[in-house]
């Protein structure tokens, strides 16, 4: 029977799915809006109580809300006054220099005023909350509760409280998903949105992986267009891009952050000072936590090879590709979008923890996997694991309070062990994301070869 055939209730399957999707979207958006409104009201009514609550829910915060929206305004204000914001910035309350794309400085239509910080921050947050409506419908109430738990996680709240521009990247990715579900002109607009996001924040360029679903000629044309735009961008602002990259913060592995290199750094330090670490709970004779670069790269290469082997095993078993094909179009697009963004950030360096919010795109698909008994239990539990990792901010502080913090001279064994377990689990999440992307590429290849074969048969 056709997928749009009438169901027992008198509605088409497509209309019923649309109704369920809208209902699910309203719950998520309403919850996020209510949560934000509650914290805003608390801040306006009692700033002291707000700051006390933030100590437990979001410990790594700055002293004022919308601090990252203020950062953008400060860059614009000093830049338009003729200040070299790549070297100094007295306009910013924390003295932060320019670490974003040069394109931000050319957004002439953005006002450069402290009075615009609140409206700008509110617009960023509102766009993010509205973009949550793109997340696929979830049928089970328990899974909806898990998604709401993820939306309320400290890492998501961290990005919202700072009005960070990665929330804009999230919203642009959501718009891209909507475009890619539609006609060719709309899909072209979606790829244009990817390029806009890439020029603003660089890492969203990984979303160009979505072109594999297009016909070969279209995909080649899109990639050539993206290459021309990126080359022109790089050549035009090469000097500023180099200075920007030097300003990008790179948290050390003992600081809060997200990235694959963190585990390689930690293992290198453990191998270098393992005897001291196990003997008395601290490193012996260590004056810093910087391990040799060659050792770090070697360990990182081995970890990446291990991920490749595990992903190959998961895909070749057939269970994960079969499970991926049972996902709806929206679930697949959301999963691939979130997985690509997460993997791009994870493998290229250390990022701030608010980028974990990008995993919200992947959760509806991971929740579907949770109920598929054909999948390995380790894959089925990835949804739970992801949410748990998004809540590790406070447990880290509790462990540090009890055992001590990792510093340049001391690695307390309990703190290091907790950190090590968390980083290993993040690598497992990375493995599942890579495996899902491989399933997406495999499915796209099969669809393309089937279409090509059908066209050849018609030609004959």
Secondary structure, DSSP 4 states (H G I P E B T S, - for coil): --TTSB-TTSSBHHHHHHHHHHHHHHHHHHHHHHHHHHHHHHHHH-HHHHHHHHHHH--S--SSTTHHHHHHHHHHHHHHTT--TTT--TTSTT-PPP-S-GGGGG-TTS--SGGGHHHHHHHHHHHHHHHGGGSPP---HHHHHHHHHHHTSHHHHHHHHHT-THHHHHHHHHHHHHHHTS-HHHHHHHHHHHHHHHHHHSGGGGGGGGGGGS-HHHHHHHHHHHHHHHHHHHHHTHHHHHHHHHHS----TTSS-B-THHHHHHHHHHHHHHHHHHTTSS-SS-S-S---HHHHHHHHHHHHHHHHHHHHHHHHTSHHHHHHHTS-HHHHHHHHHHHHHHHHHHHHS-B-GGGGGGGHHHHHHHHHHHT-TTS-HHHHTHHHHHHHHHTHHHHHHHHHHHH----SS---HHHHHHHHHHHHHHHHHHHHHHHHHHHHHHHHHHHHHHHHHHHHHHH-
